């Protein structure tokens, strides 16, 4: 071994750090490639792609310099990389508002009021605690509507794509005492996973009625829930491929007379908007007026 001025212990530690950072960089490459692929498919914007490549090059050089330089701390590097990966979902470029309105008008999604879709829902009470004041969403009525509909339709088997902290999951259970709630999100070891998945309901009595699945929905098999779920909420991966995957699996799980609700039908989610616009050609979809919610109601047998 060449004389580097390191003890065997120091060399082993450096080798271990290099292996760890190599794994992190592999995840970064995958994530940046997904972002660039998205931009290329949906934007056709060469400058944005070039900018993304330059940004990744800066990340790579900075990480390598920190690893090889004096006082480099692997935890600092890992925290920075995890922050980048955590924000991958929001890295997809939003479509211009004018383009969104144009797609919205061209789709076959019918805009109706909540009262038209659910006559009598005024009698349903929803706890104000379901509203997360820290959220970046401009529209704060979406979650009360999602939860109110689950109660109105008398849901007994509820499935949720996208747990996040589990606030909505908790209120699904709290508002529907007789219902079983299943919620799915990425496993904690996945670099794309958020912080504190399911932490909101953890340790609370409602958690006993919640079944949490930690798996990528793309690889997850819904066969055990086929035609069993009467209320499904899709609020996970908002990319075109992600929404398509979750929707196909939702329809496989949907029971006769059941309901599917998609969140974030808005300019900030171009993949979701494009998919639902296409899906509406063959399926009756409704957007609840003044919300980012789209609803499908299956026929009862």
Order of alpha helices (4+ residues) and beta strands (2+ residues): alpha-alpha-alpha-alpha-beta-alpha-alpha-beta-alpha-beta-beta-beta-alpha-beta-alpha-beta-beta
